[in-house]
Amino acid sequence: MGALDKFSTGAAMTGSLVAEGPIAGANTAILDGVTDAVAILDARWRFVYLNAAAVALFRRDRADLLGNRIWDLFPTAVNAPSDAPPRRALEAGRGVTFELPYPEQSFCLEMCAYPLATGFVAYLQDITARKAAEVALRFQAQLLDHVEAAVIATDSTGRVTHWNAHAAALYGWTGEEALGRPIGALTVGPHDPADTAATWARLKAGLTWAGEFTARRKDGTTFPAHVTNGPIHDPDGRLVGIVGVSVDISERKAAEEALRR
């Protein structure tokens, strides 16, 4: 079940518990027993209730949160419902999702808010690790864009998942054009299908492959390329993709031909 699905279910449940009035002790006990982080806010986005899991996520005492507006606590909230599109969604009775970065303590929460008759119910989760992973991936992508070779990654079916800047320059396809497309349709020139099958068999066996082949650009022209491909495995050892590095060796081939004459 996704966060919004969980959230919608929680909204319906919590709406019946709140019942337009103060939260009864019995209802508080029920919500405090829920492992998901749940908060209830009034129409002015002030906290009127947080269960134990939500208090733990915010890393503050409950007394420091109750009565305060979410925007005062998180002034740098991303995609906040005070912005037009999220506000319209809430007015239409739909849930919205936004981020609550907390730079002072280096963590970030994701909040899914859903309207109740007298305020909002929110489902929260800590996305600090996910945001850190996104930053690391962006950094890695920037590093790969500075590599003077085409670096291309595909999933286990051969569809492109990464296409660096040099790949775009070498093959003529932009990253937007390449992502999600079969690698063979973008880079492979005339070839022997048996050679392709042998290469895939080697990669699926967990081995790298390196060699030369005729590559094709977007405009249909071809050039000799040297390629090194390696398998990508998940923690369980399953093949989840291939990463390849290719370079144009036209000048080297021309020099070798000149020496033979």
Secondary structure, 3 states (H helix, E strand, C coil): CCHHHHHHHHHHHHHHHHCCCCCCHHHHHHHHCCCCEEEEEECCCEEEEECHHHHHHHCCCHHHHCCCEHHHHCCCCECCCCCHHHHHHHHCCCCEEEEEEEHHHCEEEEEEEEEECCEEEEEEEECHHHHHHHHHHHHHHHHHHCCCCEEEEEECCCEEEEECHHHHHHHCCCHHHHCCCECHHHHECCCCHHHHHHHHHHHHCCCCEEEEEEEECCCCCEEEEEEEEEEEECCCCCEEEEEEEEEECHHHHHHHHHHHC
